[in-house]
């Protein structure tokens, strides 16, 4: 059986891409393939499942804002429960930030009050020297931010795709993409460099599946598929770990928010990058740290969390800034990967041959997922621009050997 488009990967970017491809052309025969037993079981399921529009790059801001507004439309206008709670992102800085700094970030403001009840702002001098941290000098709240349930959000796209007639094939690992000449000479060693070539089929464990076009939303598994074709995926894997913790103090504050009536404590980022993400269903916080230095780019299929990483890298920060974590215990933990675009941490979506690759989402797949799907659909049609939800447009550029391009700062 031959398809118009095969989307490899059914995480949030794969589902969104298939959804917007089908929405843009209902006649497309689309197949979504995934190695797991159902959708969104890879790094989408292992993410912190949060959203924000507090980004230094304007492209990231716009893509996140458009996705957030679409998700808000689903929940508020269409009454589709995706577990979206606008509890806010609270950034605690150990350096002074002024209003000029905050003006670069829409929906953000400096907070002055109501924080001493929950956080310790007085770090002693010895701790400052030993740990290279300082007392909090500025607190900034991103109000257009919060938490979301990835299984519910993914379920929306999946149910819509089933309704639209998109096919799914789970428990199926793509082993390789096979490149063939458009005009074969039936000669060993084809395709040769002077032949026009394209990917004509993919191989799984026991079958070949043909398609005219391929969309790779395969996260950190992308390199394995593109390297044999000589195409750079523009990503590197970084292991990320999340620890679920609880304590009497956490249970007493988890449903408090000093800024709004969301009924959920804000997602909070401490100096040094340690964060806590509320998980009210279990009266707990998820906590993690995006460690870059001393964390290599190795990859294993089933990464395991490291208890010592929590003990020596995360817990000392919580002990100093967050009294509610006193006497806390780990109740669960897991590990996954960020697919890093190591240049600027922007999603990298590019065309090469008859492939579109979604690469380098750098932990932002959920919060930019709908926008990414719209970019894929517009690039499939070779549109000059992508119209995001709400009307803003991103210019699509096509250049270079593989007709590849990064989403650049060209927003209308």
Protein Blocks (a to p, Z undefined) as FASTA:
>chain_A
ZZfbdcehjbfklmmmmmmmmmmomkbccddddfbfbehklmmmmmgoiadfbdfblklm
mmmmmmmmmmmmmmmmnopaehiacebpadddfbdcdfklmmmpghiacdfehklmmpcc
bdcfklmmmnopacdfbdcddfbgcdddfklmmmmmmmmmmmnopacdehiacfbdcddd
fbdghighiacfkbccddfbdcdfkbccddfbdcddehjmlmmmmmmnopaehiacdddd
ddddddfklmmmmmgcfkbcnopacddddehhiacdddfknopacdddddfehpafbdcf
bdcddfklmmmmmmmmmmmmmmmlgoiacfbdcdddddddfknopacdddehjbdcdehk
loplmmmmmmmmmmmmmmmnopabdcdehiiacddddedjkopacdddddZZ
